[in-house]
Amino acid sequence: MEDVTKASVARMYDYLLGGTDNYESDWAACEELLRVAPSTQQIALINRQFLVRAVKYIAGTGEVDQYIDHGSGLPTQNNVHQVAQRADSGARVVYVDNDPIVLAHGRMMLEENPNTTVIEADMLQTKQIFERAEKLKLYKPGRPTAALFVSVLHCIRDDDDARQMVRRVVRELPSGSYIVLCHLASDDAQLRDDVTALMQRVTGDKWGRVRSFEEVERFFEGLDVVGELCDVSRWRPDSDLAPRQEPTEWVEYGGVARIP
Ligand SMILES: C[S@@+](CC[C@H](N)C(=O)[O-])C[C@H]1O[C@@H](n2cnc3c(N)ncnc32)[C@H](O)[C@@H]1O
């Protein structure tokens, strides 16, 4: 059951992207966050554009026909299945989110699409997620897969939990699979602490923490990075790209990597 008296990350993100599935608690939390980190709305838009470019890139390789999107958020424009299925109409997409509002809205949107589903689960439950996806015939073990962790790992406070989850997914997937990962990062320790405290308070402790650039880079250890890790507004820029993020007190940092 949805508690709308506390802000939720999914609804706040929806508000920042201009969506309508959000409430007063979310608006108030976003306004407070924007006072501390004014670039946050621009980051949300930039993040979404990165996700679309990354999926377009992976779909364009023709190497991958299944996607697992961890912490997928509320449906918006250019969702993963829409981008992937433009390149390959048979592409299978599993969305995973632990916010019930995502399940409710996602189901409505996906009813007509047999190759796509939304699973309500904590993304830390890797084994259960892959088993459910396999049962639904939307994930075939042993086939190259793209696993997405786009703007979600900062919802997990414990470093070992976050790192081990990514490792488990990398171990599950065969060589030639892709990881798409970006994370709110800053080299300003005060800002990291301020935003972390604010977000934990407004969401009722359902948030993790902002990490440093080095901490984000560690998620990519052992993987073959495609291009470079960067402020994602600079990742493989294309003509759809909005202006670069400015100011840059924090950024979404990360990129795309291939499992060797
Ligand atoms: C900032 S949104 C990102 C949405 C999407 N990945 C994107 O980049 O457009 C973060 C999402 O992660 C979800 N989330 C947070 N913690 C989670 C967890 N432990 N398991 C599953 N989903 C989680 C939230 O509910 C929210 O929808």
The ligand as an SDF file (V2000), in Angstrom:
LIG
                    3D

 27 29  0  0  0  0  0  0  0  0999 V2000
   15.8030    7.7250   -9.4260 C   0  0  0  0  0  0  0  0  0  0  0  0
   14.7150    6.4340   -9.8580 S   0  0  0  0  0  0  0  0  0  0  0  0
   15.5130    5.8190  -11.3260 C   0  0  0  0  0  0  0  0  0  0  0  0
   14.5710    5.2500  -12.3480 C   0  0  0  0  0  0  0  0  0  0  0  0
   15.2220    4.7360  -13.6440 C   0  0  0  0  0  0  0  0  0  0  0  0
   16.2200    3.7360  -13.3820 N   0  0  0  0  0  0  0  0  0  0  0  0
   15.8230    5.8520  -14.4360 C   0  0  0  0  0  0  0  0  0  0  0  0
   17.0390    6.0500  -14.3490 O   0  0  0  0  0  0  0  0  0  0  0  0
   15.1020    6.5540  -15.1320 O   0  0  0  0  0  0  0  0  0  0  0  0
   15.1570    5.1620   -8.6630 C   0  0  0  0  0  0  0  0  0  0  0  0
   14.1830    3.9830   -8.6370 C   0  0  0  0  0  0  0  0  0  0  0  0
   14.7650    2.9210   -7.8870 O   0  0  0  0  0  0  0  0  0  0  0  0
   13.7520    2.2960   -7.1040 C   0  0  0  0  0  0  0  0  0  0  0  0
   14.3990    1.5970   -5.9890 N   0  0  0  0  0  0  0  0  0  0  0  0
   15.0400    2.1440   -4.9300 C   0  0  0  0  0  0  0  0  0  0  0  0
   15.5200    1.1920   -4.1210 N   0  0  0  0  0  0  0  0  0  0  0  0
   15.1680   -0.0010   -4.6680 C   0  0  0  0  0  0  0  0  0  0  0  0
   15.3630   -1.3690   -4.3010 C   0  0  0  0  0  0  0  0  0  0  0  0
   16.0380   -1.6950   -3.1870 N   0  0  0  0  0  0  0  0  0  0  0  0
   14.8590   -2.3120   -5.0940 N   0  0  0  0  0  0  0  0  0  0  0  0
   14.1660   -1.9970   -6.2150 C   0  0  0  0  0  0  0  0  0  0  0  0
   13.9500   -0.7230   -6.6220 N   0  0  0  0  0  0  0  0  0  0  0  0
   14.4480    0.2660   -5.8670 C   0  0  0  0  0  0  0  0  0  0  0  0
   12.8660    3.4500   -6.6890 C   0  0  0  0  0  0  0  0  0  0  0  0
   11.5750    3.0290   -6.3010 O   0  0  0  0  0  0  0  0  0  0  0  0
   12.8630    4.3010   -7.9640 C   0  0  0  0  0  0  0  0  0  0  0  0
   11.7910    3.9370   -8.8010 O   0  0  0  0  0  0  0  0  0  0  0  0
  1  2  1  0
  2  3  1  0
  2 10  1  0
  3  4  1  0
  4  5  1  0
  5  6  1  0
  5  7  1  0
  7  8  2  0
  7  9  1  0
 10 11  1  0
 11 12  1  0
 11 26  1  0
 12 13  1  0
 13 14  1  0
 13 24  1  0
 14 15  1  0
 14 23  1  0
 15 16  2  0
 16 17  1  0
 17 18  1  0
 17 23  2  0
 18 19  1  0
 18 20  2  0
 20 21  1  0
 21 22  2  0
 22 23  1  0
 24 25  1  0
 24 26  1  0
 26 27  1  0
M  CHG  2   2   1   9  -1
M  END
$$$$
